[in-house]
Amino acid sequence: MNAHMPYILCLILFCIGIYAVLSKRNIIKIILGVVIAEYAVNLFLILVAYKAGGRAAIFSTTEHIAPQSMVDPLPHALVLTSIVIGLATTAFMIALAIRLYGKYGTFDITRMRELRG
């Protein structure tokens, strides 16, 4: 398997998400596009932080681990933070979509523009 395949997968997922955001007219599909693009970025950050045979950067007095074999914990912490923020923004977008559906009776954004009067 090609070593660049996971990165290509991230790019494909990100492009699918951006395509959904830019081309779809349904608010739910737009929200799904944002979520897909967000998870593609999270996957990319995890792939960048991956080290084959890496160990957690936990120091102990019982065993000695070479610093070169330790994994940087910062990207993993950033991804965890990104997941939490993404969940909150997704919940906000869904709540906004529900309110828009209650007001206009449709999830179609072009139809909402027509009804805006």
N, CA, C and O atoms as a printed pandas DataFrame, in Angstrom:
     atom_number atom_name residue_name chain_id  residue_number  x_coord  y_coord  z_coord
0              1         N          MET        A               1    0.845   -1.188    0.000
1              2        CA          MET        A               1    0.000    0.000    0.000
2              3         C          MET        A               1    0.885    1.244    0.000
3              4         O          MET        A               1    1.935    1.276    0.642
4              5         N          ASN        A               2    0.460    2.224   -0.702
5              6        CA          ASN        A               2    1.195    3.469   -0.812
6              7         C          ASN        A               2    1.194    4.201    0.527
7              8         O          ASN        A               2    0.175    4.237    1.217
8              9         N          ALA        A               3    2.335    4.786    0.895
9             10        CA          ALA        A               3    2.446    5.489    2.174
10            11         C          ALA        A               3    1.632    6.780    2.189
11            12         O          ALA        A               3    1.285    7.283    3.258
12            13         N          HIS        A               4    1.332    7.309    1.026
13            14        CA          HIS        A               4    0.584    8.565    0.947
14            15         C          HIS        A               4   -0.923    8.351    0.866
15            16         O          HIS        A               4   -1.680    9.321    0.819
16            17         N          MET        A               5   -1.359    7.122    0.851
17            18        CA          MET        A               5   -2.783    6.819    0.684
18            19         C          MET        A               5   -3.666    7.444    1.779
19            20         O          MET        A               5   -4.722    7.984    1.447
20            21         N          PRO        A               6   -3.286    7.396    3.059
21            22        CA          PRO        A               6   -4.147    8.038    4.071
22            23         C          PRO        A               6   -4.288    9.545    3.871
23            24         O          PRO        A               6   -5.346   10.115    4.137
24            25         N          TYR        A               7   -3.215   10.192    3.400
25            26        CA          TYR        A               7   -3.288   11.628    3.165
26            27         C          TYR        A               7   -4.185   11.937    1.962
27            28         O          TYR        A               7   -4.902   12.937    1.950
28            29         N          ILE        A               8   -4.134   11.075    0.968
29            30        CA          ILE        A               8   -5.015   11.236   -0.188
30            31         C          ILE        A               8   -6.469   11.052    0.241
31            32         O          ILE        A               8   -7.358   11.760   -0.232
32            33         N          LEU        A               9   -6.704   10.099    1.136
33            34        CA          LEU        A               9   -8.053    9.897    1.672
34            35         C          LEU        A               9   -8.540   11.152    2.398
35            36         O          LEU        A               9   -9.697   11.547    2.247
36            37         N          CYS        A              10   -7.668   11.774    3.178
37            38        CA          CYS        A              10   -8.041   13.024    3.866
38            39         C          CYS        A              10   -8.410   14.104    2.855
39            40         O          CYS        A              10   -9.394   14.821    3.037
40            41         N          LEU        A              11   -7.627   14.217    1.803
41            42        CA          LEU        A              11   -7.907   15.221    0.777
42            43         C          LEU        A              11   -9.237   14.941    0.085
43            44         O          LEU        A              11  -10.016   15.861   -0.165
44            45         N          ILE        A              12   -9.495   13.673   -0.223
45            46        CA          ILE        A              12  -10.758   13.310   -0.876
46            47         C          ILE        A              12  -11.942   13.615    0.037
47            48         O          ILE        A              12  -12.946   14.171   -0.410
48            49         N          LEU        A              13  -11.826   13.253    1.317
49            50        CA          LEU        A              13  -12.906   13.545    2.267
50            51         C          LEU        A              13  -13.141   15.044    2.394
51            52         O          LEU        A              13  -14.285   15.498    2.433
52            53         N          PHE        A              14  -12.059   15.809    2.460
53            54        CA          PHE        A              14  -12.187   17.257    2.574
54            55         C          PHE        A              14  -12.862   17.835    1.332
55            56         O          PHE        A              14  -13.725   18.706    1.441
56            57         N          CYS        A              15  -12.474   17.354    0.161
57            58        CA          CYS        A              15  -13.090   17.839   -1.081
58            59         C          CYS        A              15  -14.567   17.466   -1.152
59            60         O          CYS        A              15  -15.378   18.254   -1.638
60            61         N          ILE        A              16  -14.926   16.281   -0.677
61            62        CA          ILE        A              16  -16.337   15.884   -0.645
62            63         C          ILE        A              16  -17.126   16.825    0.264
63            64         O          ILE        A              16  -18.228   17.251   -0.082
64            65         N          GLY        A              17  -16.558   17.147    1.424
65            66        CA          GLY        A              17  -17.231   18.060    2.345
66            67         C          GLY        A              17  -17.403   19.450    1.763
67            68         O          GLY        A              17  -18.477   20.041    1.872
68            69         N          ILE        A              18  -16.354   19.976    1.146
69            70        CA          ILE        A              18  -16.440   21.308    0.544
70            71         C          ILE        A              18  -17.416   21.306   -0.632
71            72         O          ILE        A              18  -18.152   22.274   -0.826
72            73         N          TYR        A              19  -17.426   20.231   -1.414
73            74        CA          TYR        A              19  -18.382   20.116   -2.522
74            75         C          TYR        A              19  -19.815   20.159   -1.994
75            76         O          TYR        A              19  -20.674   20.831   -2.565
76            77         N          ALA        A              20  -20.066   19.440   -0.905
77            78        CA          ALA        A              20  -21.421   19.426   -0.336
78            79         C          ALA        A              20  -21.819   20.811    0.165
79            80         O          ALA        A              20  -22.968   21.225    0.006
80            81         N          VAL        A              21  -20.886   21.516    0.760
81            82        CA          VAL        A              21  -21.197   22.860    1.273
82            83         C          VAL        A              21  -21.493   23.822    0.123
83            84         O          VAL        A              21  -22.418   24.630    0.206
84            85         N          LEU        A              22  -20.713   23.734   -0.937
85            86        CA          LEU        A              22  -20.845   24.711   -2.020
86            87         C          LEU        A              22  -21.942   24.392   -3.027
87            88         O          LEU        A              22  -22.469   25.305   -3.663
88            89         N          SER        A              23  -22.301   23.123   -3.189
89            90        CA          SER        A              23  -23.218   22.788   -4.274
90            91         C          SER        A              23  -24.621   22.388   -3.826
91            92         O          SER        A              23  -25.559   22.472   -4.618
92            93         N          LYS        A              24  -24.783   21.965   -2.604
93            94        CA          LYS        A              24  -26.094   21.489   -2.165
94            95         C          LYS        A              24  -26.977   22.651   -1.749
95            96         O          LYS        A              24  -26.487   23.701   -1.334
96            97         N          ARG        A              25  -28.288   22.456   -1.864
97            98        CA          ARG        A              25  -29.255   23.482   -1.495
98            99         C          ARG        A              25  -30.007   23.138   -0.218
99           100         O          ARG        A              25  -30.697   23.986    0.346
100          101         N          ASN        A              26  -29.878   21.915    0.234
101          102        CA          ASN        A              26  -30.545   21.471    1.450
102          103         C          ASN        A              26  -29.645   21.774    2.651
103          104         O          ASN        A              26  -28.462   21.434    2.643
104          105         N          ILE        A              27  -30.197   22.405    3.668
105          106        CA          ILE        A              27  -29.397   22.796    4.831
106          107         C          ILE        A              27  -28.797   21.581    5.537
107          108         O          ILE        A              27  -27.660   21.644    6.004
108          109         N          ILE        A              28  -29.533   20.492    5.621
109          110        CA          ILE        A              28  -29.027   19.294    6.289
110          111         C          ILE        A              28  -27.818   18.742    5.539
111          112         O          ILE        A              28  -26.849   18.315    6.166
112          113         N          LYS        A              29  -27.861   18.745    4.211
113          114        CA          LYS        A              29  -26.727   18.273    3.421
114          115         C          LYS        A              29  -25.530   19.206    3.562
115          116         O          LYS        A              29  -24.385   18.755    3.540
116          117         N          ILE        A              30  -25.785   20.490    3.704
117          118        CA          ILE        A              30  -24.701   21.446    3.928
118          119         C          ILE        A              30  -24.048   21.184    5.279
119          120         O          ILE        A              30  -22.823   21.214    5.394
120          121         N          ILE        A              31  -24.854   20.930    6.294
121          122        CA          ILE        A              31  -24.317   20.617    7.623
122          123         C          ILE        A              31  -23.483   19.338    7.567
123          124         O          ILE        A              31  -22.406   19.278    8.160
124          125         N          LEU        A              32  -23.965   18.321    6.864
125          126        CA          LEU        A              32  -23.193   17.084    6.717
126          127         C          LEU        A              32  -21.874   17.340    5.991
127          128         O          LEU        A              32  -20.861   16.724    6.322
128          129         N          GLY        A              33  -21.873   18.229    5.016
129          130        CA          GLY        A              33  -20.635   18.588    4.326
130          131         C          GLY        A              33  -19.632   19.245    5.250
131          132         O          GLY        A              33  -18.437   18.954    5.183
132          133         N          VAL        A              34  -20.109   20.132    6.115
133          134        CA          VAL        A              34  -19.224   20.770    7.094
134          135         C          VAL        A              34  -18.632   19.727    8.039
135          136         O          VAL        A              34  -17.442   19.770    8.351
136          137         N          VAL        A              35  -19.458   18.799    8.488
137          138        CA          VAL        A              35  -18.996   17.756    9.410
138          139         C          VAL        A              35  -17.964   16.853    8.732
139          140         O          VAL        A              35  -16.963   16.494    9.351
140          141         N          ILE        A              36  -18.192   16.486    7.481
141          142        CA          ILE        A              36  -17.237   15.637    6.760
142          143         C          ILE        A              36  -15.898   16.354    6.590
143          144         O          ILE        A              36  -14.845   15.751    6.793
144          145         N          ALA        A              37  -15.931   17.628    6.221
145          146        CA          ALA        A              37  -14.691   18.388    6.071
146          147         C          ALA        A              37  -13.966   18.520    7.409
147          148         O          ALA        A              37  -12.739   18.443    7.469
148          149         N          GLU        A              38  -14.723   18.718    8.463
149          150        CA          GLU        A              38  -14.135   18.835    9.798
150          151         C          GLU        A              38  -13.442   17.537   10.218
151          152         O          GLU        A              38  -12.336   17.571   10.758
152          153         N          TYR        A              39  -14.081   16.409    9.975
153          154        CA          TYR        A              39  -13.469   15.133   10.336
154          155         C          TYR        A              39  -12.280   14.806    9.442
155          156         O          TYR        A              39  -11.366   14.105    9.876
156          157         N          ALA        A              40  -12.270   15.291    8.215
157          158        CA          ALA        A              40  -11.103   15.103    7.353
158          159         C          ALA        A              40   -9.895   15.842    7.922
159          160         O          ALA        A              40   -8.778   15.326    7.890
160          161         N          VAL        A              41  -10.116   17.038    8.438
161          162        CA          VAL        A              41   -9.024   17.794    9.055
162          163         C          VAL        A              41   -8.543   17.094   10.323
163          164         O          VAL        A              41   -7.339   17.026   10.571
164          165         N          ASN        A              42   -9.467   16.575   11.125
165          166        CA          ASN        A              42   -9.078   15.838   12.332
166          167         C          ASN        A              42   -8.260   14.604   11.979
167          168         O          ASN        A              42   -7.252   14.320   12.626
168          169         N          LEU        A              43   -8.684   13.874   10.963
169          170        CA          LEU        A              43   -7.946   12.692   10.526
170          171         C          LEU        A              43   -6.556   13.070   10.041
171          172         O          LEU        A              43   -5.590   12.357   10.314
172          173         N          PHE        A              44   -6.444   14.174    9.329
173          174        CA          PHE        A              44   -5.139   14.638    8.863
174          175         C          PHE        A              44   -4.211   14.953   10.033
175          176         O          PHE        A              44   -3.038   14.582   10.014
176          177         N          LEU        A              45   -4.732   15.632   11.045
177          178        CA          LEU        A              45   -3.895   15.955   12.207
178          179         C          LEU        A              45   -3.431   14.700   12.935
179          180         O          LEU        A              45   -2.290   14.639   13.393
180          181         N          ILE        A              46   -4.291   13.711   13.045
181          182        CA          ILE        A              46   -3.899   12.453   13.683
182          183         C          ILE        A              46   -2.839   11.746   12.847
183          184         O          ILE        A              46   -1.888   11.192   13.398
184          185         N          LEU        A              47   -2.989   11.757   11.524
185          186        CA          LEU        A              47   -2.001   11.113   10.664
186          187         C          LEU        A              47   -0.648   11.804   10.732
187          188         O          LEU        A              47    0.390   11.145   10.678
188          189         N          VAL        A              48   -0.650   13.123   10.849
189          190        CA          VAL        A              48    0.609   13.854   10.960
190          191         C          VAL        A              48    1.313   13.504   12.270
191          192         O          VAL        A              48    2.541   13.438   12.314
192          193         N          ALA        A              49    0.553   13.284   13.322
193          194        CA          ALA        A              49    1.136   13.003   14.636
194          195         C          ALA        A              49    1.535   11.542   14.811
195          196         O          ALA        A              49    2.192   11.208   15.797
196          197         N          TYR        A              50    1.157   10.664   13.885
197          198        CA          TYR        A              50    1.428    9.232   14.037
198          199         C          TYR        A              50    2.920    8.948   13.903
199          200         O          TYR        A              50    3.600    9.491   13.033
200          201         N          LYS        A              51    3.406    8.091   14.780
201          202        CA          LYS        A              51    4.784    7.630   14.717
202          203         C          LYS        A              51    4.767    6.123   14.932
203          204         O          LYS        A              51    4.261    5.645   15.947
204          205         N          ALA        A              52    5.314    5.378   13.989
205          206        CA          ALA        A              52    5.323    3.915   14.096
206          207         C          ALA        A              52    6.160    3.493   15.301
207          208         O          ALA        A              52    7.318    3.889   15.433
208          209         N          GLY        A              53    5.575    2.700   16.163
209          210        CA          GLY        A              53    6.284    2.244   17.358
210          211         C          GLY        A              53    6.420    3.314   18.421
211          212         O          GLY        A              53    7.205    3.162   19.357
212          213         N          GLY        A              54    5.675    4.384   18.292
213          214        CA          GLY        A              54    5.760    5.479   19.248
214          215         C          GLY        A              54    5.129    5.131   20.581
215          216         O          GLY        A              54    4.217    4.309   20.661
216          217         N          ARG        A              55    5.628    5.770   21.621
217          218        CA          ARG        A              55    5.098    5.557   22.964
218          219         C          ARG        A              55    4.566    6.880   23.489
219          220         O          ARG        A              55    4.985    7.951   23.050
220          221         N          ALA        A              56    3.651    6.793   24.424
221          222        CA          ALA        A              56    3.100    8.002   25.047
222          223         C          ALA        A              56    4.195    8.705   25.838
223          224         O          ALA        A              56    5.074    8.066   26.416
224          225         N          ALA        A              57    4.127   10.006   25.851
225          226        CA          ALA        A              57    5.145   10.809   26.533
226          227         C          ALA        A              57    4.850   10.879   28.027
227          228         O          ALA        A              57    4.600   11.953   28.575
228          229         N          ILE        A              58    4.883    9.725   28.671
229          230        CA          ILE        A              58    4.656    9.637   30.111
230          231         C          ILE        A              58    5.963    9.175   30.744
231          232         O          ILE        A              58    6.451    8.080   30.466
232          233         N          PHE        A              59    6.510   10.013   31.586
233          234        CA          PHE        A              59    7.777    9.681   32.224
234          235         C          PHE        A              59    7.522    8.919   33.512
235          236         O          PHE        A              59    6.624    9.259   34.282
236          237         N          SER        A              60    8.310    7.897   33.735
237          238        CA          SER        A              60    8.215    7.154   34.989
238          239         C          SER        A              60    9.625    6.803   35.445
239          240         O          SER        A              60   10.575    6.832   34.663
240          241         N          THR        A              61    9.737    6.478   36.704
241          242        CA          THR        A              61   11.052    6.140   37.254
242          243         C          THR        A              61   11.388    4.667   37.061
243          244         O          THR        A              61   12.543    4.279   37.234
244          245         N          THR        A              62   10.411    3.839   36.709
245          246        CA          THR        A              62   10.667    2.404   36.600
246          247         C          THR        A              62   11.268    2.001   35.260
247          248         O          THR        A              62   12.063    1.063   35.208
248          249         N          GLU        A              63   10.914    2.677   34.187
249          250        CA          GLU        A              63   11.482    2.315   32.892
250          251         C          GLU        A              63   11.924    3.563   32.153
251          252         O          GLU        A              63   11.333    4.635   32.290
252          253         N          HIS        A              64   12.968    3.401   31.374
253          254        CA          HIS        A              64   13.505    4.524   30.612
254          255         C          HIS        A              64   13.068    4.393   29.152
255          256         O          HIS        A              64   13.260    3.350   28.526
256          257         N          ILE        A              65   12.483    5.454   28.627
257          258        CA          ILE        A              65   12.058    5.494   27.231
258          259         C          ILE        A              65   12.851    6.594   26.538
259          260         O          ILE        A              65   12.950    7.714   27.038
260          261         N          ALA        A              66   13.406    6.263   25.397
261          262        CA          ALA        A              66   14.171    7.258   24.643
262          263         C          ALA        A              66   13.236    8.355   24.141
263          264         O          ALA        A              66   12.138    8.066   23.667
264          265         N          PRO        A              67   13.667    9.608   24.243
265          266        CA          PRO        A              67   12.803   10.707   23.788
266          267         C          PRO        A              67   12.456   10.628   22.298
267          268         O          PRO        A              67   11.421   11.146   21.879
268          269         N          GLN        A              68   13.310    9.988   21.497
269          270        CA          GLN        A              68   13.039    9.884   20.063
270          271         C          GLN        A              68   11.853    8.970   19.770
271          272         O          GLN        A              68   11.219    9.095   18.722
272          273         N          SER        A              69   11.550    8.057   20.685
273          274        CA          SER        A              69   10.442    7.134   20.438
274          275         C          SER        A              69    9.119    7.640   21.011
275          276         O          SER        A              69    8.096    6.966   20.892
276          277         N          MET        A              70    9.133    8.809   21.625
277          278        CA          MET        A              70    7.900    9.358   22.200
278          279         C          MET        A              70    7.091   10.104   21.139
279          280         O          MET        A              70    7.644   10.702   20.216
280          281         N          VAL        A              71    5.797   10.053   21.292
281          282        CA          VAL        A              71    4.877   10.723   20.373
282          283         C          VAL        A              71    4.533   12.094   20.944
283          284         O          VAL        A              71    4.343   12.247   22.151
284          285         N          ASP        A              72    4.458   13.085   20.064
285          286        CA          ASP        A              72    4.080   14.431   20.484
286          287         C          ASP        A              72    2.593   14.445   20.855
287          288         O          ASP        A              72    1.756   14.132   20.009
288          289         N          PRO        A              73    2.246   14.799   22.093
289          290        CA          PRO        A              73    0.835   14.762   22.502
290          291         C          PRO        A              73    0.024   15.980   22.050
291          292         O          PRO        A              73   -1.203   15.963   22.149
292          293         N          LEU        A              74    0.668   17.017   21.568
293          294        CA          LEU        A              74   -0.048   18.241   21.209
294          295         C          LEU        A              74   -1.075   18.041   20.084
295          296         O          LEU        A              74   -2.206   18.504   20.232
296          297         N          PRO        A              75   -0.743   17.380   18.976
297          298        CA          PRO        A              75   -1.777   17.188   17.940
298          299         C          PRO        A              75   -2.974   16.388   18.432
299          300         O          PRO        A              75   -4.104   16.660   18.024
300          301         N          HIS        A              76   -2.751   15.416   19.295
301          302        CA          HIS        A              76   -3.864   14.628   19.823
302          303         C          HIS        A              76   -4.764   15.494   20.704
303          304         O          HIS        A              76   -5.988   15.367   20.663
304          305         N          ALA        A              77   -4.155   16.368   21.496
305          306        CA          ALA        A              77   -4.945   17.277   22.324
306          307         C          ALA        A              77   -5.724   18.263   21.453
307          308         O          ALA        A              77   -6.870   18.596   21.758
308          309         N          LEU        A              78   -5.105   18.726   20.374
309          310        CA          LEU        A              78   -5.804   19.635   19.462
310          311         C          LEU        A              78   -6.996   18.953   18.800
311          312         O          LEU        A              78   -8.050   19.566   18.626
312          313         N          VAL        A              79   -6.830   17.690   18.433
313          314        CA          VAL        A              79   -7.935   16.964   17.802
314          315         C          VAL        A              79   -9.066   16.743   18.796
315          316         O          VAL        A              79  -10.236   16.876   18.434
316          317         N          LEU        A              80   -8.743   16.411   20.034
317          318        CA          LEU        A              80   -9.793   16.251   21.045
318          319         C          LEU        A              80  -10.556   17.556   21.244
319          320         O          LEU        A              80  -11.782   17.555   21.348
320          321         N          THR        A              81   -9.832   18.661   21.298
321          322        CA          THR        A              81  -10.481   19.963   21.424
322          323         C          THR        A              81  -11.327   20.263   20.189
323          324         O          THR        A              81  -12.433   20.791   20.302
324          325         N          SER        A              82  -10.811   19.929   19.024
325          326        CA          SER        A              82  -11.548   20.156   17.783
326          327         C          SER        A              82  -12.824   19.328   17.721
327          328         O          SER        A              82  -13.842   19.796   17.211
328          329         N          ILE        A              83  -12.781   18.110   18.233
329          330        CA          ILE        A              83  -13.978   17.270   18.243
330          331         C          ILE        A              83  -15.058   17.890   19.123
331          332         O          ILE        A              83  -16.232   17.906   18.753
332          333         N          VAL        A              84  -14.664   18.397   20.280
333          334        CA          VAL        A              84  -15.636   19.013   21.194
334          335         C          VAL        A              84  -16.222   20.282   20.577
335          336         O          VAL        A              84  -17.433   20.496   20.624
336          337         N          ILE        A              85  -15.369   21.114   20.005
337          338        CA          ILE        A              85  -15.851   22.341   19.372
338          339         C          ILE        A              85  -16.723   22.007   18.163
339          340         O          ILE        A              85  -17.738   22.662   17.928
340          341         N          GLY        A              86  -16.329   20.992   17.400
341          342        CA          GLY        A              86  -17.124   20.566   16.251
342          343         C          GLY        A              86  -18.495   20.062   16.646
343          344         O          GLY        A              86  -19.482   20.326   15.959
344          345         N          LEU        A              87  -18.559   19.336   17.749
345          346        CA          LEU        A              87  -19.854   18.858   18.235
346          347         C          LEU        A              87  -20.754   20.033   18.613
347          348         O          LEU        A              87  -21.947   20.030   18.309
348          349         N          ALA        A              88  -20.182   21.029   19.272
349          350        CA          ALA        A              88  -20.976   22.197   19.666
350          351         C          ALA        A              88  -21.458   22.983   18.444
351          352         O          ALA        A              88  -22.615   23.400   18.393
352          353         N          THR        A              89  -20.584   23.186   17.469
353          354        CA          THR        A              89  -21.003   23.933   16.280
354          355         C          THR        A              89  -22.011   23.144   15.446
355          356         O          THR        A              89  -22.913   23.727   14.845
356          357         N          THR        A              90  -21.858   21.818   15.409
357          358        CA          THR        A              90  -22.836   20.993   14.694
358          359         C          THR        A              90  -24.199   21.067   15.368
359          360         O          THR        A              90  -25.225   21.175   14.696
360          361         N          ALA        A              91  -24.208   21.008   16.692
361          362        CA          ALA        A              91  -25.476   21.133   17.419
362          363         C          ALA        A              91  -26.110   22.499   17.159
363          364         O          ALA        A              91  -27.327   22.602   17.009
364          365         N          PHE        A              92  -25.286   23.544   17.107
365          366        CA          PHE        A              92  -25.804   24.882   16.819
366          367         C          PHE        A              92  -26.379   24.961   15.404
367          368         O          PHE        A              92  -27.447   25.537   15.195
368          369         N          MET        A              93  -25.668   24.381   14.435
369          370        CA          MET        A              93  -26.170   24.406   13.057
370          371         C          MET        A              93  -27.476   23.628   12.922
371          372         O          MET        A              93  -28.377   24.050   12.197
372          373         N          ILE        A              94  -27.582   22.498   13.612
373          374        CA          ILE        A              94  -28.820   21.717   13.558
374          375         C          ILE        A              94  -29.964   22.489   14.210
375          376         O          ILE        A              94  -31.082   22.496   13.695
376          377         N          ALA        A              95  -29.687   23.142   15.349
377          378        CA          ALA        A              95  -30.724   23.944   16.005
378          379         C          ALA        A              95  -31.166   25.093   15.102
379          380         O          ALA        A              95  -32.355   25.404   15.022
380          381         N          LEU        A              96  -30.216   25.716   14.430
381          382        CA          LEU        A              96  -30.547   26.793   13.497
382          383         C          LEU        A              96  -31.367   26.267   12.322
383          384         O          LEU        A              96  -32.303   26.931   11.875
384          385         N          ALA        A              97  -31.024   25.083   11.821
385          386        CA          ALA        A              97  -31.785   24.487   10.720
386          387         C          ALA        A              97  -33.214   24.170   11.152
387          388         O          ALA        A              97  -34.153   24.356   10.378
388          389         N          ILE        A              98  -33.380   23.696   12.376
389          390        CA          ILE        A              98  -34.727   23.406   12.884
390          391         C          ILE        A              98  -35.544   24.691   12.998
391          392         O          ILE        A              98  -36.727   24.711   12.658
392          393         N          ARG        A              99  -34.914   25.756   13.474
393          394        CA          ARG        A              99  -35.626   27.045   13.565
394          395         C          ARG        A              99  -36.004   27.572   12.182
395          396         O          ARG        A              99  -37.103   28.090   11.989
396          397         N          LEU        A             100  -35.092   27.438   11.227
397          398        CA          LEU        A             100  -35.402   27.880    9.866
398          399         C          LEU        A             100  -36.519   27.050    9.256
399          400         O          LEU        A             100  -37.367   27.581    8.539
400          401         N          TYR        A             101  -36.525   25.757    9.533
401          402        CA          TYR        A             101  -37.606   24.904    9.035
402          403         C          TYR        A             101  -38.937   25.302    9.668
403          404         O          TYR        A             101  -39.974   25.297    9.006
404          405         N          GLY        A             102  -38.899   25.645   10.946
405          406        CA          GLY        A             102  -40.125   26.085   11.610
406          407         C          GLY        A             102  -40.661   27.385   11.033
407          408         O          GLY        A             102  -41.874   27.588   10.976
408          409         N          LYS        A             103  -39.762   28.270   10.605
409          410        CA          LYS        A             103  -40.196   29.554   10.063
410          411         C          LYS        A             103  -40.625   29.450    8.602
411          412         O          LYS        A             103  -41.656   30.003    8.217
412          413         N          TYR        A             104  -39.839   28.744    7.786
413          414        CA          TYR        A             104  -40.100   28.700    6.347
414          415         C          TYR        A             104  -40.773   27.413    5.878
415          416         O          TYR        A             104  -41.342   27.388    4.786
416          417         N          GLY        A             105  -40.725   26.358    6.665
417          418        CA          GLY        A             105  -41.356   25.099    6.276
418          419         C          GLY        A             105  -40.580   24.298    5.244
419          420         O          GLY        A             105  -41.134   23.391    4.623
420          421         N          THR        A             106  -39.309   24.620    5.052
421          422        CA          THR        A             106  -38.480   23.906    4.081
422          423         C          THR        A             106  -37.020   23.973    4.517
423          424         O          THR        A             106  -36.620   24.867    5.263
424          425         N          PHE        A             107  -36.228   23.006    4.037
425          426        CA          PHE        A             107  -34.784   23.027    4.267
426          427         C          PHE        A             107  -34.032   23.562    3.049
427          428         O          PHE        A             107  -32.808   23.683    3.088
428          429         N          ASP        A             108  -34.741   23.882    1.977
429          430        CA          ASP        A             108  -34.128   24.355    0.733
430          431         C          ASP        A             108  -33.786   25.835    0.866
431          432         O          ASP        A             108  -34.666   26.655    1.130
432          433         N          ILE        A             109  -32.496   26.185    0.682
433          434        CA          ILE        A             109  -32.093   27.578    0.893
434          435         C          ILE        A             109  -32.580   28.496   -0.227
435          436         O          ILE        A             109  -32.825   29.677    0.018
436          437         N          THR        A             110  -32.725   27.985   -1.443
437          438        CA          THR        A             110  -33.250   28.846   -2.511
438          439         C          THR        A             110  -34.722   29.159   -2.274
439          440         O          THR        A             110  -35.180   30.264   -2.567
440          441         N          ARG        A             111  -35.443   28.216   -1.759
441          442        CA          ARG        A             111  -36.864   28.435   -1.434
442          443         C          ARG        A             111  -36.990   29.445   -0.293
443          444         O          ARG        A             111  -37.918   30.253   -0.282
444          445         N          MET        A             112  -36.069   29.403    0.659
445          446        CA          MET        A             112  -36.094   30.373    1.764
446          447         C          MET        A             112  -35.870   31.782    1.250
447          448         O          MET        A             112  -36.477   32.733    1.742
448          449         N          ARG        A             113  -34.992   31.918    0.255
449          450        CA          ARG        A             113  -34.754   33.244   -0.314
450          451         C          ARG        A             113  -36.000   33.779   -1.011
451          452         O          ARG        A             113  -36.274   34.979   -0.966
452          453         N          GLU        A             114  -36.752   32.892   -1.653
453          454        CA          GLU        A             114  -37.990   33.311   -2.324
454          455         C          GLU        A             114  -39.058   33.721   -1.316
455          456         O          GLU        A             114  -39.847   34.627   -1.582
456          457         N          LEU        A             115  -39.087   33.060   -0.160
457          458        CA          LEU        A             115  -40.112   33.333    0.845
458          459         C          LEU        A             115  -39.754   34.505    1.748
459          460         O          LEU        A             115  -40.542   34.882    2.615
460          461         N          ARG        A             116  -38.589   35.076    1.553
461          462        CA          ARG        A             116  -38.080   36.084    2.463
462          463         C          ARG        A             116  -38.833   37.397    2.328
463          464         O          ARG        A             116  -38.093   38.347    2.584
464          465         N          GLY        A             117  -39.845   37.684    2.065
465          466        CA          GLY        A             117  -40.455   38.968    1.840
466          467         C          GLY        A             117  -41.205   39.579    2.900
467          468         O          GLY        A             117  -41.735   40.677    2.729
